[in-house]
Amino acid sequence: MPTSPRGGLSEAIALHEQVLADRMRLLASDHPDTLTSRGNLAYAYESAGRVAEAIALYEQNLTEAEQKLDSDHPYISIHRRNLLRLRRRQTL
């Protein structure tokens, strides 16, 4: 039996949550790979309509990226754009 798109999203979220937990345990909360995993999870939450959770992860990513990376690093603009896009969506 094929999986419904929503079922697939639930499975994807569970996998993203596990990858993020593993990366936080093995690397650091502000490691670039952890930031990528947190961003992926935030996007999955956003896709599932879990906007508040997505915003919290995007905010955490931006804060940690600003503390860890050079101000002109592309990750910072990506995290800033993601957060702005979702906040705008939330106000519509």
N, C-alpha and C positions, 0 to 999 in steps of 0.2 A: 504494500500500500504506500503510495507517495506521501511524503511529508508535506503538510500545508506550509505556505510561506511564513505564517506566524510561528508554527512549530519550529521551522528552521531558524528563525530569529531567536527564539528562546534557547535553542541549542547553541547558537553562536554566542549569545550573551554568556551562557554558562562557561563556554570555552574561553572567552575573553577574560572573564572573571578569574578563571584558574591561571591563565597565562600571566595576568597582572600580579596575582598573589605570588606566583613563583618568581617572577622578576623582582618583586619587592623584597622577597626573602633572599634571593641569590645576588642581586645587584644592590642598588640603592633606590630610594624613592625618586631621586632626581637624576638617575642615569638616563641617557638618551633613549635607550631601548625600553626602559620603564615608562618614560613619557610617551613613547609611541604606543605602547600597549594600553596605557590609560586613555589616550586619545581614541584608540580603536574601540575601547569599551564605551566611552562617552558617546561615540557616534552610534554604536549599537543601541544604547539606551535611548538616544534621540530618535532613532528609527522605530523603536518600540513605543514611543510616546512618553517615555519616562524622562521628561524634560528637566525636572528639578535635579534628578541624579546626574544627568548629563552636564548641566551647568556647573554643579559642584566639582565634577571631575575636570572639566575644561578650566575652571578657576584655579584648581590645584595645579594643573599642568602649567598654566601661565605663570603662576607665582614661583614654582620651582624652576621653570626654564629661565625666568628673569634672574633668579639668584645664582644659577649654575652656569649659564651660557653668556657669551658676549652679546651685547645689546643688538647687534646686527645679524645675529644667527637666524637663519630661516625658520627654525622651530618657533621662535617667539612670535613672528608675524603670523604663522599658521595657527598657533594657539589663540592669539588675539582675534584673528578673523573668525575662527570657529565659535568662540565665545560671543562675539558681537552678532554673528549670524543667528545664533540660537536665542539670544536675548531679544533681538528684533522679532523673531518668529513668535516668541512668547507674548509680546505686546500686541500682536495682531488679533 
